[in-house]
């Protein structure tokens, strides 16, 4: 276990840390009501959060509960909070100490970690089964009963104190769960620290399995763990020791499954067999086929198939053959021209993010494509340029007199050019002819010696 680290709370007191936590919290929340409220007065919200951190007044808002039933019948209580201030505060707490927590995990602890997700865990398990299938022909699968509902708060605090020696930071983290439950057990699903606590609570089990029981092939994905053994007797003996250790921490397990590898390990959405690889779980395949059977909207059908492919793509050849049968023949093999994207007037549209002249003024830019006669909300007869500026590709809408020079060059056969836009004052934009070069003519590179 790495040495304990102090002065973690101080990492959250800078304005840059608060701003970073806000940016991370905003990801994939464009349609969130709380996000839209925050967007209207984001600066005052962040100043308020910053003041709360400086004055040690960080406090989680009131929890709301949303009961969700998963496709396999499980009922989950999802905790929800207002975006301000709880989402930014929770993200700030996790970012401050995440690096120390990450270093404390063993190599094969997965779930809620960057680069250590479901598919990587499944691939690792498959590698072990294929490589050590004859050496370790028995496996044990362990699963905690109602894991999140039964995580003891005292255990979380104990694990945090093994990692940090900053009382203020530990108390701030624990406040997020102590306010949720007054019984001393259970953490809320749906908040950012829950992901950290979910892995942290069983960290000592990982250490016990690797350092005390010396289990070579051991892997944990949140509350699901699997281990490979040489004999059935060894599997039973070490399983009893693991179950006893779980109970010592305050957890109860479902009946452990001890089986030979040839029966297949059902975990992480796959069933893994020696010499045969990963098969997609039958229930997942049935759910996918059932969902797509009554869908007629092409866009929705693509969404369902794409979600299925994210799982099937990591399986064996039988999984991929199944997907190809359902997906039909790709257009790339049919030789069909997809055509170009055009507006209502038939003018070709350049698909790229919009850039402003202020972003590129005075900088060397490469013009890659030109489309004339573009209509925007500001009027007709504009010219669209696809440009590359310092490695960033974007679209520039141009209506300055200099556009005629660019159009003349394009009509003369120039297909790639470099130039610098300058401002004569009052937004009278022009190109600097002394720094304008033709890079390609008729898609062929050119050099000055050719002229």
N, C-alpha and C positions, 0 to 999 in steps of 0.2 A: 504494500500500500504506500503511495507517495506521501511525503511529509505534508503535514497540515499547513494550510496557507492562511495568512491574515490579511487585514486591510482590504477586504472585498467590498465592503459597503462604500468605501471611498471611490471605487470605480464608477459608481452610479451617480456621483454628485456633479459630474461635468455636464455641460450643456450638450456636448457632442454625443455622450452616451444616451441621453434622453432622446435626442433627435434620431439616433440610430434605432433605438427601441421602437419609436413611432413608425419609422419606415418599414421595419420588419413586421410590425403589427398590421399595417395597412395592406399587406399582400393578400390578394384574392378576396378583398372585402369591398369591392367597388359598389355592390348593390346593398350593402349593409346600412340600415337606417342610422345606426350610431356613427358609422363612418361619415355619412353625409352631414350629420350635425357637427361632427368634429371638423370637417373640411371647411365649414363656414367660419369658424373662429379657432383654427388650429394653434395659432401662436399663444393666445391666452390660455388654452388648455395645457400646452406644454410648459408654460411658465408656472402654472398651478402645480403640475406634477413635479417640476424641478424644485419648487419651494417645499413641497411635501417631503421630498427626499432629503433636502438640506436640513429640515427641521425634525426629521425622524418621525413623520406623521403618516407614513404610507399605510393605507387601509383599503382592503378589498370592499367593493360595493356589495349591494344586496343580491344574493343568488336567486335566480329564477330557475324553475325546473321544467324540462321538456321530456316527456316519456316517448321513447322511440323504440319501435319493434323492428329488429333486423330480419332479413329474409329467412334465416334459420330458426326463427321463433324466439330469440333472446330479447328480453325487454331491458332497455337501458335507460337510466335516468341521466340525461345530459344537463349539466349546469350551464347557465348562461348569465352573462354580466353585461352591463352597459359598457360601450367602448371606452368612454372616458369616465374615470381615469384608470380603470382596472386593467384593461388590455395592455396599455403602455407600461404600467407599473409591473405587471407580471412578466412581460417580455424583458424589461430592464433587469429584473431579478435573475432571470434565467441566463441572459447574456453575460452578466457579471461573473457568475461562477461556473459557467458551463465547461470551460476548458479544464478546470481542476477535476470536475466530476468525470469528464470523458477519460482523463488519464487514469482514473481509478478502476475502470472496467477491465475485465479480461478481454482477450481478442475476439472471442465468439459470443459476446453479448449483443443482441440485436434489438431492433424496434426503437423508433423515435430518436434515431441517431443518423447524422448525415453520412451517407455511404454504407449504412448498416441496416437496410430495410428488409422487407419480406423476401424479395427476389434474391438478394445476396445470401440471405440465410438459407433459402431453399437450394441454391446452387452449391453452397458449402456442404450442406447435408448430403446432397447427391454425390459430391466428390468423395466424401468419406465412405459412403455406401459402396460406390464403385471400386474404390481403391482398397478399402479394408474389409470388404464384404466377407472374405474367407477368414481373415484374422479375428474379426469381431462379428460373429454370426447372430448375436442376440442384441436386442435393444430394449430400452425402457423409456416410456413416454409419461411425463408427469404434468399435471394440470391443477392449478389452485382453484378451490371453490370460491366463486364470487370474489375475485381478487381485489378489485378496487374498493369494494364495500367493506373489506376486512383488513385493509392495511393499517396497522397500529401507528398512531401519531408518534408514540414514544420511539418506535423503531426508526421512523424517518429522521427524527431529531438526533438519535444516536448515530445514524449513518452520516448525517451532515456534520456532526461534531468530530467524526473521524476524518473528515475532509477539510473542514475550515476551523479556524480558531478566532472567528469574528462573531461575537455574540449578537451584535446588531443585525448583521446580515442573516444569521440563522433565524432569529426571531421574526424578521420581516418575511422570510420564506414560509415559516410555520404558520404565520397569521393567515395565509391564504387557505389553509386546510382546517385550522382550528375554528375559524368562523363558520365553515361549512357544516361541521359536525361537532357537537358538544359531548359526544360519547367517548371520544378518544380513538375512534376508529373510522375509517372511510375517507376517501379523497374524492373530490368532484371530477367527473368526466367532462372534458370540454375546455378546461383552462390550460394555459401553457405550462405551468409548473407540474401539472398532473403527469405529463410525459416524462419529466425528469424524475419525479417521485416513483413512478411505476418501475423504472429500471433500477433506481437506487435502493428500493426496499429489499430486493433479492440479491444485491451485490455480494453479501456475505455468503449466500448459498453457492454462488459461482466460485468464490475463493475456497470454500469448503470442498466442493467437488473436485477442483483442480489441485489444490495444495495439500489436502488431507487424504482424500480418497484416491487421488492420482488417476482420475478418469481421463484417458487420452482423448477420446472423441466425445466431447460434451458441448452442447449448444443450448442457449436459452433465447427465446423470443418472448419478451415480457414475462407472462406467468407460465408459458409453455416451455418445457425443457425436454431434451432427448439426449440419451447417452448410449454408446455402443459398448458391448462387453464380450469377453471371450467365451464364457460359459453361462448357462442358466443359473448355476449356483452363485457365481460372482454377481450376476445381475440382481438376484434376490437379496443377497447380503448387503450390497451397497445401496439398494433401494430402501431397505429398512433403515439404514443410517441416514439417508437423505430425508425420508419421511419424518424421522425423529427430529432432525435439525429444523425442518419446516415448522413442526409443531412447537419447537422451542421458541421460534420467532413469532408464533401466534397465528399460523396458517393451517388450514385443513386442506387436504388434497382429495381429488377424485381418485377412485381406485386405480392405482398405477397399472399401466399395460406393459406386461413383460411378454415379448413374443420373438420368434425367430425372424430374421430380416426377410426371408422369402415371403412372409405374409404381407410385407409392405408397411412403410411408415407413413401414416396419414397425418400430415402436418403442413401448415402454411398454404393451404389450398391445393396441395399436390399429394399424390401417393408415390413414394419412392421405392423402387425395387432394384435389387442387385442385377447388373448386366442389362437392365431394361430402361433405367433412367426415371425421369419424372413424368407421371401421368397427371393430367388435370383431374381434380376431384370430381367424381361422378355427379354430385349434387350441384356443383358450380356449372358443369356442362349443361345439366338439365335446366338450371335457372336461366342460363344464357339463351338456350334454344327456345324456352318458353317465352322469354321477354321479347325476342325478335319475331316470334311466330305471328303476332297480331299487329305488328307495326307496319304501316304503309308509307309513313313520311320518310323520304330518303335521308334527310339530315339526321333524324332521330335514330334511324337504322345504323348510320355510320358511327354515331356516338356509342351505341350499344356494342357494335362489333369492335370498335377501338378499345373499349374497356375490357372486352374479352381477350383481345389480342395482347394486352399488357400482361396477362397471366399466361396465355397459351404460348407466347413467344419464347418463354423460358423453359418450356417442356421439351419432351423428346420429339422424334420425327412423327410419331402418331398424332400428337397434339397439333403439329403444324399442318399435317395432311388434312386433319379435320377442319381447320380454319380455311384452308385453300378450297376445300369442297364447298364450304358455305359462302366463301367470298367470290367465287366465279373467276373469270379470266381477267387479269389486270390490263388496263388500257395500254400500258407500255408495251405489251406484247402484241396488241392488235394493230399498232401503228396509226392510231387515230390522233389527229392534230387537235389539241384542246382549244386552239384559237387564242385570241387575245381578249383582254378585258377592255371594254369600250363603254363610253357614256351614251346617253340617249341620242346624241347627234352622230354617233359612230366614230368619235375621236378616241384613239387609244389612250388608256389610262395607265400611268406609271404607278405601280403598287409599291410605295415606300413611305416611310415616315416623313412628315413635312419638316423642312428646315427653314429658318428665317434668314434674311440677309445679314442681320446683326450677328448671327452665329458664325458666319464664314467671311465677313468683310476683312480684307487684308490678308487672308490666308490662301495658300495655293490649293486649288481644287481641281479635280479631274472630272470633266464632263463625259458621261458614259452614254447618255441617250438624250434625244431632244424630241419633243412633241409640240407642234404648234396648233393654234386654234382652240385652246382649252378654255372652257367656261367655268368660272368659279363664282362664289357669292359676291365677289367684288366687281364682276363684269365679264365681258366676252373678250376674245382675241388675246388671251394670255398664252405664254409659252412655259411648258413644264420641262425642267431639266432633271435628269437623274445624275447626281454628283457624288463624288467620294471626297470627303474632307478629313484628313488625319485618321483614316481607317474607318470612318463612319459614313455609311451610304444613306442618302436621303433624297427627297424630292424638293426642288426649289421652284416656286411659281414666280415667273419673271415678266414684268411689263415695262421695263426701262428701255430707252432707245437702243442700248447695246445689244438687245436681243436680236436685232436685225443682223448684226455682225456674226453672231453665233449661227443664225439660220442660214446666212450666206455660206458660211464655212461648211455647214452640214450638207447643203445642197451641192456644194462643190466636191463632196465625197469624203470629207473628214468625218470619221466615225469615233474618234476619241481625241480629246484635246485637254490641255492644261492651261489654266488662266488664274488671274487674281482679280477679284472684284474690288473696286475702290469707290469711295463716296466723295463727290465733289462738294458736298454740303447740301443740306436741305433734302436729303435722301435722293439726290440725283446720282444714281448708280451708273457705273461704267466699268469696262474691263481694261486692264493695263496691257496695252498691245505689246509693250516691251517685255512683258512676262507671260505672253501667250504663245503656246507651242502646239503644233499638230503632232499627236503621238501615233495615230493610225489613220491611214487613208484606205478606204474600201476594206477595212478590217485587217490591213497589213501594216505591221510596225514600220515607221519611217525614221530616218536620221537626216541630219542637216546636210551631209555630204551628197545626198541624192538630188539636191536642188541646185 
